[in-house]
């Protein structure tokens, strides 16, 4: 029995193409800014926890 991969690929492509026009450039900029803030906070907390763990030893 052969499987037909056209249906899942077509569904995924159709979904993607229907989402793309709804994405605004403002949303992309907001996402980039939030990613930078999140990465910075994560890095800072990691350094802080590393210093605290060295201090307790």
Secondary structure, DSSP 8 states (H G I E B T S, - for coil): -----HHHHHHHHHHHHHHHTT--HHHHHHHHHHHHHHHHHHHHHHHHHHHHHHHH-
